Each structure stands twice: as C-alpha cells, then as structure tokens.
Amino acid sequence: MSRPHVHDFYNETTFDAGHLHRMFGTTSYEIPLGNSHYHTYQGVTTVDNAHRHGFSGNTGPAIPLAGGGHTHEYQGPTTYDSGHAHLYRSFTGNERRSHLF
C-alpha cells in the first residue's frame, strides 16, 4: 500500500451551451482497491455564463508514471444546471503527501 497521499486536479469541461467551466481541487486520501487504490473528489466549477455546476466521482486505479509516482484518470458529467450539463475527462497530478501525514 502506498503512503498516505492526495492528488491535485485541474481541467476544463466540454464546451456546451456556448461556454465551458474550469474544475480544480484536491482528491481524498487513497482508498484501497485490490492491488491498487482510488480517490474520491468533489467540488463546484468556476462561474461562467452566470452559473456553475457541481461535480463528484471516483478516480480510476493508479497509473504509474515513468519518472516515479502515479496518476489517476477521472471523468464524468457535471450536474445539470441552467438547462445543460458538461462532461470532463482528465488525469490527476502526481501524488503528494498531505500536510497531515
């Protein structure tokens, strides 16, 4: 099992209804899953076109990086607000120890 860690994430949503939103935040600590682990994440997008959307989900399992550490893929839809939703798909940043451990 890897040491306690989190991942930062940043991405843009799909361009729908004439605009897009940005998403950023930090995942939860790792949650064991077989020989790997995943993280949960949640938040709200930036305010664009006079509204925002919520988002939440689970990352995929760890993906090793050539230079050390690992990343996770995450994807999904935002909440449906102002008559539409957006999709997103990206990878987290490399693992980092949190300030609590």
Protein Blocks (a to p, Z undefined) as FASTA:
>chain_A
ZZddddddddddddeehiacdddddddddddehjbccdddddddddeehiacdddddddd
ddddfkgpjddddddddddeehiacddddddddddddfkZZ
